[in-house]
Amino acid sequence: MSADEGGSADGAAPRGGSDPWKVAFVALLVVALVCVVTWVLLGSRLLVVRDVAVTGLDRMSPQEVVSAVDVATGTPLVRVDLDRSRARAESLPLVEEATVRRGWPATLEVEVVERQPMLAVPVGEEYRLVDGDGVRIEDSRTRPGTHPVVRVTGEVEGNEAVRAAADIVEAAPDSLIAQIQLIDATDPGAITIALGNGSMVEWGTPEGTADKSDVLRVLLREHPPEEGRVYDVGTPDLAIVR
């Protein structure tokens, strides 16, 4: 038999073949590395939650958020359910939005966006400051000049009329917000805005807030507010001043 037909002349393994011992060694090395990484992530004390860092707070205390998130110190960081922690943080009344991240090697980071007051709802002789969802933020004995008064019917929280009034405030220029005395949304289909100088805005339905706000800017510039003046922007394409 020739060397070409039966392998090399000296009986050595054909060139290019795999050494089974080398393959076994590489496989064992990979398994060992996986075991080490798994132990570091799940079983060791190296990458566990040692601190919950909360940012973005003004009205709330960090401890309120930490308690709501409820992740015990010593929990492996990789095992923390970020979605669950976020949902628990957002269950707090004053939290509008939360983001939870792993801050390696040992910190759980919680970034909070607090709800901000936008409107003032008369309650007896005081005012309840609420956000666009009608969630109560705080109470005030006097009407804050930066938060227009809104009048609605029914429950305030979750009220669509409150949401419509908040959308108006968000779209309105600062110069107009300072003039708004009352947003009457008791009839959500016929919202009206009373300005401090005795003029009135007939806003109509909650739809088309951006267009109505743009048209109102033009009308206010061309026809400055005065006692008894009415701006009808219920149909933006046919807005009139009377």
C-alpha positions in Angstrom: 0.0 0.0 0.0 1.4 3.4 -0.9 1.8 6.3 1.5 -1.0 8.2 -0.4 -3.5 5.3 0.0 -2.9 4.2 3.6 -1.8 7.4 5.4 1.7 8.7 6.0 4.6 6.4 5.6 5.6 6.7 9.3 2.1 5.9 10.7 1.4 9.5 12.0 -2.1 10.9 12.0 -3.1 12.7 8.8 -2.4 16.3 8.7 -5.3 18.6 9.3 -7.1 16.1 11.6 -8.5 17.2 15.0 -6.7 16.1 18.1 -9.5 14.6 20.3 -7.6 15.6 23.5 -7.4 19.2 22.3 -11.1 19.3 21.5 -12.0 17.8 24.9 -9.7 20.4 26.6 -11.4 23.3 24.8 -14.9 21.9 25.6 -14.0 21.6 29.3 -12.6 25.1 29.3 -15.8 26.5 27.8 -17.9 24.7 30.4 -15.7 25.9 33.2 -15.9 29.5 32.0 -19.7 29.2 31.8 -19.8 27.8 35.3 -17.6 30.6 36.6 -19.7 33.3 34.9 -22.9 31.8 36.2 -21.6 31.6 39.7 -20.4 35.2 39.6 -23.7 36.4 38.3 -26.0 34.2 40.4 -24.2 32.7 43.3 -21.4 34.9 44.4 -21.6 38.1 46.6 -19.8 40.1 44.0 -22.7 41.3 41.7 -25.6 41.7 44.1 -27.8 44.7 45.0 -26.0 46.7 47.6 -27.8 50.0 46.9 -30.9 51.3 45.2 -30.1 54.8 43.7 -33.2 56.9 43.0 -33.0 60.1 40.9 -35.5 62.7 39.7 -37.3 63.3 43.0 -38.6 66.6 44.2 -41.8 66.0 46.1 -41.1 62.4 47.2 -38.5 60.9 49.4 -36.1 58.2 48.0 -37.2 55.8 50.7 -40.8 55.8 49.3 -39.5 54.6 45.9 -37.1 52.1 47.4 -39.9 50.6 49.5 -42.2 50.4 46.5 -39.5 48.7 44.3 -39.0 46.2 47.1 -35.7 44.6 46.0 -33.9 43.1 48.9 -30.2 43.9 49.5 -28.1 40.9 48.5 -30.3 39.9 45.5 -28.2 39.0 42.5 -28.4 42.0 40.2 -29.1 39.8 37.2 -32.1 38.3 38.9 -33.9 41.6 39.4 -37.1 41.8 37.4 -36.7 45.2 35.9 -40.3 45.4 34.5 -41.8 44.4 37.8 -39.7 47.0 39.6 -40.7 49.7 37.2 -44.4 48.8 37.5 -44.1 48.9 41.3 -42.4 52.3 41.2 -45.1 53.6 38.8 -47.8 52.4 41.2 -46.9 55.3 43.5 -49.5 58.1 43.1 -47.0 60.9 42.4 -44.9 58.9 39.9 -45.8 59.5 36.3 -43.0 57.3 34.8 -40.1 55.3 36.0 -37.1 53.6 34.4 -35.1 50.9 36.2 -31.6 49.8 35.1 -28.9 47.6 36.4 -25.9 49.7 37.5 -23.0 47.2 37.6 -21.5 46.0 39.7 -23.9 46.5 42.7 -26.5 49.2 42.2 -30.1 49.2 41.1 -30.8 52.5 39.4 -34.3 54.0 39.4 -35.0 57.2 37.5 -38.4 58.8 38.3 -40.5 61.4 36.5 -42.8 62.9 39.0 -46.3 64.2 38.2 -46.4 68.0 38.0 -49.4 70.2 38.8 -51.0 71.8 35.8 -54.5 72.9 36.9 -56.3 74.1 40.0 -59.6 72.6 41.0 -61.7 74.5 43.5 -62.5 72.4 46.5 -64.4 74.4 49.1 -62.3 77.5 49.9 -59.1 75.8 48.8 -57.6 74.5 45.5 -56.5 71.0 44.6 -53.6 71.1 42.2 -53.8 68.2 39.7 -51.9 67.0 36.7 -53.3 66.2 33.3 -54.8 62.9 34.6 -56.5 64.6 37.4 -54.2 63.1 40.0 -54.0 65.1 43.2 -50.5 66.6 43.6 -51.0 69.0 46.5 -53.5 71.5 48.0 -53.2 75.2 48.2 -55.1 77.8 50.2 -54.7 80.3 47.3 -54.9 79.9 43.6 -51.4 79.7 42.1 -51.0 82.1 39.2 -49.3 79.5 37.1 -52.1 76.9 37.3 -55.4 77.9 35.6 -58.6 77.0 37.4 -60.6 74.3 35.7 -64.3 73.5 36.3 -65.5 70.0 35.5 -68.3 67.7 36.5 -67.9 64.3 38.1 -64.7 62.8 39.6 -61.6 64.8 38.9 -59.1 61.9 38.5 -59.3 60.2 35.2 -61.8 62.9 33.9 -61.5 63.4 30.1 -62.5 67.1 30.6 -59.5 67.6 32.8 -57.3 65.9 30.2 -58.7 68.3 27.6 -58.0 71.3 29.8 -54.5 70.2 30.4 -53.9 69.7 26.7 -55.0 73.3 26.2 -52.5 74.5 28.9 -49.7 72.5 27.3 -50.3 74.0 23.9 -51.0 77.6 24.9 -48.2 80.2 24.9 -46.9 81.3 28.3 -48.4 84.8 27.7 -51.9 83.3 27.4 -51.5 80.9 30.4 -50.8 84.0 32.6 -54.1 85.5 31.4 -56.3 82.4 31.9 -58.6 82.7 34.9 -60.9 79.8 34.2 -61.3 76.8 31.9 -64.9 75.8 32.0 -65.1 72.2 30.8 -68.3 71.2 32.5 -69.6 70.6 29.0 -66.7 68.8 27.3 -68.2 69.6 23.9 -68.3 73.3 24.5 -65.2 74.3 26.5 -64.8 78.0 27.2 -61.8 79.9 28.6 -62.2 83.1 30.6 -59.3 85.6 30.4 -58.4 88.0 33.2 -59.1 91.1 31.0 -62.7 90.2 30.5 -62.4 88.5 27.1 -63.5 85.0 26.4 -62.3 82.1 24.2 -64.9 79.7 22.8 -62.8 76.6 22.4 -65.4 74.0 21.6 -64.5 70.3 21.6 -61.2 68.9 22.9 -60.2 67.9 19.3 -57.7 70.0 17.3 -56.0 71.5 20.3 -52.7 72.3 18.4 -54.5 74.0 15.5 -56.8 76.0 17.8 -53.8 77.1 19.8 -52.0 78.3 16.7 -55.1 80.2 15.4 -55.6 81.8 18.8 -52.1 83.1 18.9 -52.7 84.9 15.6 -56.1 86.3 16.7 -54.6 87.6 20.0 -51.8 89.3 18.1 -54.1 90.9 15.6 -57.0 91.7 18.0 -55.6 92.3 21.5 -57.8 91.1 24.3 -60.3 93.6 25.8 -63.5 93.6 27.9 -66.2 91.6 26.2 -64.2 90.4 23.2 -64.8 86.8 22.2 -62.4 84.6 20.2 -64.3 81.7 18.6 -61.8 79.0 17.6 -64.2 76.0 17.8 -63.6 75.6 14.0 -60.0 76.7 13.4 -60.5 77.2 9.7 -63.4 79.6 10.3 -62.2 81.3 13.5 -63.8 84.6 14.2 -63.5 87.5 16.7 -66.6 89.4 17.9 
